[in-house]
Amino acid sequence: MLKAMTPLLGPIRSDQMEANLPPATYPDSLPPSEDVDPQVVVKDWIVSFEQFLQTKDVHPPRDIFFEESYWRDHLCFSWDFQTCHGPEAISSFLDHLQPGCRLRRVFIDGRDDPDKQPQLVSVDHDGKVYGIQLHMTVEMDVGTGRGLVRLLQEAKSGTWKAFTVYTALFELRGYEESIGRRRRPGNLHSLHISNTTNEFDNWHGMRTAQKNFEGDLQPTVLIIGAGQAGLSAAARLTELGVLCLIIDQHPKVGDCWRNRYHRLILHDPVWYNHMPYLPFPINWPVFAAKDKVAEFLESYAQLMDLNMWSSTVLRHAQWDDTGKRWEVTVERSRLVESITETRTLRPHHIIQATGVNGEPKIPDIDGIDDFHGRICHSSQFTRAEPDVSKRVVVVGTGVSGHDIAQDYFERGNHVTLVQRGPTCIDRTAYVYGQGLYSEDGPAIEDADFLTHSVPLPLLKRREIEKTDRHMLENKEYFEGLKQAGFSVDRGPDGAGRKFKFLQYAGGSYIDVGASQLIIDGHIKVRQGAVTRIMPNSLLLDNGIELPTDEVIFATGYSSMLETTKKIMGAEFAKRLTEVWGIDAGGELRSIWRGSGHPGYWFAGGNFALCRYYSRMLALQIKAIEEGIMSYRDN
């Protein structure tokens, strides 16, 4: 029988409250004339931009940036993620650069790549606002980054100004990734592991010693969780020469997917979901089944030479503020040898990669122990059994709720969804992908770069426009859901499913079949909250009683901090800032960046977010390890 949900850590502090992110306003700009030359416009703007950076007093920021402009920076001009709005804020941001974040030079890209040459692009979703897009290489004191600028022509003066600027650090000088032309030779007669005096005569001996951390070998980074977040972070760090160890409580890599409900498939398409360095093969299905994903992750850990201890749990962790490292006790069950060992590790960093979702939210409802049939949370659900007489109630209408309801219906059960609040539904068909992530789209790294070059306020404006069109084009479909009793929302401020995910990590569904079953009346919908559970029925707060033989609570999960509490203790968790959602600076809160405690990091999100931000996290940790960045910069 279910246990009631553990209370959260307490009210969110005022400094942790999620910011209200207003959508961007487009500047008053002119449509580009037919005789405009993007190359000339870009060269003129670059000259003005460099003069502005060198002598801001002579070149006011309003000569370079629109009033409505944004500068999004990821580690290039600061050791954090932030978005500045308006010329004065941008100028102030550049006036207070941290050590190692001084600009050396800017180069215009595109000489050998026509897709990166200055060109006319649509700035909005509907193709009504056009400007010129400029790709840049940004050379900083500490390394090299990439930049992208979107220029619009001001209506009043005719001057080309920046609407958005994006800069992101891609590599640290002298500490580049060991890929491509910098790949390891691999043909040494004697292989050596740093931090030890051991030498090995072949690769297998080296890897065995490294994976088991034999002798005095210690991981620099301990990663908790072997899902896409933990594996992505470990792969990025490994290619930067940072020794990592992943631990996971499950027996095998990929079990975090393998152990979920029987018919689960990814709802994001294959083009969006590649892992760092090692994309899915070209015959990979558009929507991969959970077990296929699990097998790929298990293979990924092997192919990328990641150090992994399965069936391992963290028992104790203590931070040494003087030595800037942790002392960690883990308990490892080595199933092949049938032994359990306790090991003490001294990493400099811990990454909690246990998933954006924390602990299951299970309502504490009167009568829950009196129910005669099966009752469980969606995290405990495996599969529906064929039974044409069984009545089932699924409480919750997010992804899991829809998938589980569809499973029950397709096995002959009579199923009802209980909806407590509106859900954001996306009917998009991903036959060959969509936008940047598609069969004929750009390379995945370029697609990620272009995606994150859009400041979240502008992305929100675009998503509002996209949602408006989506609702209009599918008017009959959404009317059918309404007629079936299903309540649909349009996401935060009407910005759709993407922002529902970024702000709440739930409350949405990409339709892979269940919505049409609701429209056709095969899956029933009832509005309300469950107030009491009786031996053979549920009572809703509107007085409706639902007879049922099984109840599945697809009621979501708590914050990652609730899992932190279980791993590290309640007192430690209270020292951290809230995780996920959008902060006042227009960036994700406390994930892939400083958490509020030195040497402790959060990693999580879908495959695409993990692929992009894992590089950013690895660069921060490498910079700390090499003395380029200090903890107080974090």
Secondary structure, 3 states (H helix, E strand, C coil): CCCCCCCCCCCCCHHHCCCCCCCCCCCCEECCCCCCCHHHHHHHHHHHHHHHHHCCCCCCHHHCEEEEEEEEEECCCCCCEEEEECHHHHHHHHHCCCCCCCEEEEEECCCCCHHHCCEEEECCCCCCCEEEEEEEEEEECCEEEEEEEEEEEECCCCCEEEEEEEEEEEEECCCCCCCHHHCCCCCCCCEECCCCCCEECCHHHHHHHHHHCCCCCCCCEEEECCCHHHHHHHHHHHHCCCCEEEECCCCCCCHHHHCCCCCCECCCCHHHCCCCCCCCCCCCCCCCEHHHHHHHHHHHHHHCCCCEECCEEEEEEEEECCCCEEEEEEEEEECCCCEEEEEEECCCEEEECCCCCCCECCCCCECHHHCCCEEEEHHHCCCCCCCCCCEEEEECCCHHHHHHHHHHHHCCCEEEEEECCCEEEECCCCCCEECCEECCCCCHHHHHHHHHCCCHHHHHHHHHHHHHHHHHHCHHHHHHHHHCCCCEECCHHHCHHHHHHHHHCCCEEECCCHHHHHHCCCCEEEECCEEEEECCEEEECCCCEEECCEEEECCCECCHHHHHHHHHCHHHHHCCCCCCCECCCCCECCCCCECCCCCEEECCCCHHHHHHHHHHHHHHHHHHHCCCCCHHHC
